[in-house]
Amino acid sequence: MNPIRSNPLSRVKRLLMISLAVLHALVCNVVADVAAPRATSKQPAERAFIYGHRGMNAEAPENTLASFRACLRAGLGIEVDVHASKDGVLVVMHDEAVERTTDDKGRITGMDLAELKKLDAGSWFSQKFRGECVPTFEEVLQLIRAEDPDGRTRMILDHKQTWGGTEAKAVELLTR
């Protein structure tokens, strides 16, 4: 017998994960719809759009403002990975732990924003980016608004956590 099908808690978890996946897709679509103009009869719909995965990570350290700025200046959409810090602030980083892309060790959920802001997220990539910090999701949105005042930038939001109201925080920041 399949343990997932026989365990009611596992079924609830599965349903919750499916619901969150649907919410994630809806948020991504809302962002794309808000950021991109609709096709008209005089303007054909776009068939594809190129996104910088974790920003333009060949030009600058991934998931940093420098990486996203390079993406925006090249006219690309951006894919953003979001986690919540220990104090509930949405921060941008792909991994759950900071080792691979910063100068320290630990889990994002075990660090508050002040601790995360002290990390060097750039020198692993190049000394040119020494001192680049872990951005908040709000800082990324501010950068997008500053670089693209017409609001044409598309974004894929990869929400890494599914607890603590982080989805609601992301939606609130997106709709400000």
BAZASE-840144 format. One line per 5 residues: number of its first residue (from 0); their letters; for each residue x negated, y negated, z of C-alpha. Coordinates in steps of 0.001 Angstrom, whole numbers. Layout:
<rs>
NUM> a> X:Y:Z | ...
</rs>
This chain:
<rs>
0> mnpir> 0:0:0 | -1247:-3478:-880 | -2109:-5273:2427 | -1195:-8685:967 | 2306:-7531:57
5> snpls> 2916:-5838:3409 | 1627:-8642:5641 | 4156:-11511:5954 | 1421:-13970:6989 | -553:-13150:3835
10> rvkrl> 2579:-13789:1754 | 3017:-17163:3429 | -624:-18019:2752 | -224:-16957:-880 | 2888:-19103:-1283
15> lmisl> 1135:-22027:367 | -1850:-21688:-1974 | 444:-21538:-5019 | 2326:-24612:-3776 | -932:-26479:-3268
20> avlha> -2122:-25508:-6744 | 1093:-26911:-8205 | 676:-30105:-6156 | -2924:-30361:-7364 | -1780:-30052:-10979
25> lvcnv> 927:-32659:-10435 | -1528:-35114:-8877 | -3933:-34612:-11782 | -1126:-35186:-14268 | 82:-38297:-12442
30> vadva> -3430:-39718:-12516 | -3789:-38911:-16210 | -363:-40399:-16972 | -1053:-43571:-15000 | -4516:-44006:-16466
35> aprat> -3724:-43331:-20112 | -1306:-45085:-22422 | 1449:-42995:-23989 | 1312:-42207:-27665 | 3740:-44097:-29843
40> skqpa> 4988:-43352:-33338 | 2212:-45650:-34613 | -437:-44026:-32437 | -1026:-40249:-32464 | -1409:-38441:-29153
45> erafi> -4928:-37548:-28133 | -5642:-33848:-28357 | -8617:-33692:-26032 | -10512:-35894:-23647 | -14060:-35474:-22418
50> yghrg> -14685:-35566:-18672 | -17965:-35897:-16826 | -18108:-32935:-14474 | -19106:-34387:-11068 | -19802:-37575:-12987
55> mnaea> -22605:-37711:-15541 | -24802:-35287:-13667 | -27499:-35162:-16341 | -28097:-38908:-15848 | -27674:-39304:-12087
60> pentl> -27142:-37132:-8992 | -23766:-35407:-9094 | -20769:-36855:-7301 | -22467:-40185:-6562 | -21399:-43677:-7555
65> asfra> -24387:-43841:-9941 | -23160:-40696:-11683 | -19586:-41931:-11955 | -20729:-45385:-13133 | -22735:-43749:-15965
70> clrag> -19667:-41739:-16916 | -17407:-44771:-16983 | -19862:-46808:-19039 | -19997:-43972:-21577 | -16201:-44034:-21829
75> lgiev> -15695:-40604:-20264 | -13094:-39427:-17799 | -14393:-38163:-14486 | -13927:-35042:-12402 | -14120:-35709:-8667
80> dvhas> -14515:-33162:-5856 | -12936:-34278:-2574 | -13368:-33003:999 | -12268:-34455:4330 | -14926:-35405:6851
85> kdgvl> -14654:-34554:10539 | -12858:-37856:11137 | -10462:-37302:8219 | -12030:-39594:5609 | -11959:-38274:2045
90> vvmhd> -15521:-37951:757 | -16812:-36871:-2626 | -19021:-33785:-2798 | -18710:-30463:-4577 | -19964:-28100:-1901
95> eaver> -18561:-27565:1595 | -22069:-27987:2966 | -24473:-30860:2311 | -27746:-28885:1837 | -27844:-28636:-1943
100> ttddk> -27370:-32324:-2732 | -28625:-34224:326 | -31561:-34334:2710 | -29788:-32616:5625 | -27850:-29491:6565
105> gritg> -24328:-28972:7832 | -20723:-28757:6782 | -18765:-31827:5702 | -15978:-30922:8124 | -18505:-30992:10973
110> mdlae> -19750:-34519:10192 | -17996:-37847:10542 | -18229:-40574:7911 | -21039:-42425:9718 | -23171:-39246:9694
115> lkkld> -22404:-38552:6034 | -23264:-42130:5032 | -26779:-41711:6517 | -27553:-38845:4130 | -29704:-39366:1045
120> agswf> -27715:-37887:-1844 | -30044:-39084:-4586 | -33701:-38239:-4049 | -33207:-34501:-4741 | -32383:-35572:-8313
125> sqkfr> -35012:-38278:-8758 | -36857:-40802:-6600 | -35118:-43453:-8705 | -31924:-42556:-6800 | -33431:-42469:-3299
130> gecvp> -30895:-43866:-853 | -27829:-43083:-2971 | -25200:-42167:-406 | -22259:-39787:-281 | -19314:-41837:-1575
135> tfeev> -15825:-41875:-185 | -12951:-41174:-2546 | -11795:-44748:-1949 | -15193:-46082:-3085 | -14943:-44038:-6284
140> lqlir> -11476:-45465:-6953 | -12797:-49000:-6302 | -15617:-48363:-8793 | -13143:-47153:-11409 | -10944:-50215:-10904
145> aedpd> -13982:-52541:-11152 | -15468:-50860:-14239 | -12123:-50303:-15965 | -9677:-53081:-15065 | -7315:-51923:-17847
150> grtrm> -6840:-48598:-16060 | -7600:-46303:-18988 | -9967:-43956:-17149 | -8757:-40405:-16696 | -9587:-38361:-13642
155> ildhk> -9443:-34753:-12590 | -9211:-34520:-8818 | -10557:-31244:-7436 | -9171:-31207:-3916 | -11379:-28794:-1978
160> qtwgg> -9372:-28617:1269 | -5759:-27801:1833 | -5134:-28837:5418 | -4847:-31880:7642 | -2775:-34015:5286
165> teaka> -5691:-34608:2927 | -3456:-34284:-154 | -1210:-37053:1166 | -4278:-39239:1816 | -5479:-38717:-1752
170> vellt> -2071:-39570:-3197 | -1857:-42678:-990 | -5260:-43898:-2221 | -4354:-43165:-5833 | -1112:-45121:-5670
175> r> -2438:-48251:-3930
</rs>
